[in-house]
Amino acid sequence: MTSSKLSAELTSIVKDKLELGPEERVNVRVLLEEDAILEKVAIELEGSGFKIKNVQEGPDVVITGTLAVQNINAINSISEVDKVEYDRSV
């Protein structure tokens, strides 16, 4: 669970929620690497159970949505994902 892609705040939230209910969904913000192919990453995210709510394109691509805490490691393993953070704004 301690990977450099997960923010410290998200790691703490996931740890707590895994004990209470692994199916509980958490709001996350996924930041992509500079050379990532958005369509490919979106398919991989959705395949891991990520429900995309918004995509912000620009110099930095940010995808927000929800994911069951038990599936956090699935998006953490997507190579084009740069960072995964807890999203307070959802």
FENQUICOR-V176686 format. One line per field, one symbol per residue. ss: DSSP state (a for helix, b for strand, c for the rest). phi: phi as a letter, one per 40 degrees, with the letter a starting at -180 (. if undefined). burial: 1 if it has 24 or more other C-alpha atoms within 12 Angstrom, else 0. A space follows every 50 residues. Layout:
ss=???
phi=???
burial=???
This chain:
ss=cccccbcaaaaaaaaaaaaaccccbbbbbbbbcccccaaaaaaaaaaccc bbbbbbcccccbbbbbbbaaaaaaaaccccbbbbbbcccc
phi=.cbcccccccdcccdcccccaccccbcbbbbccdcccdcccdccccccgc bcbabbcicbcbbbibacdcbdccccccccccabbcbccc
burial=00001110011011000000000011111111000001001100110111 1100000000111111111111111101011111111000
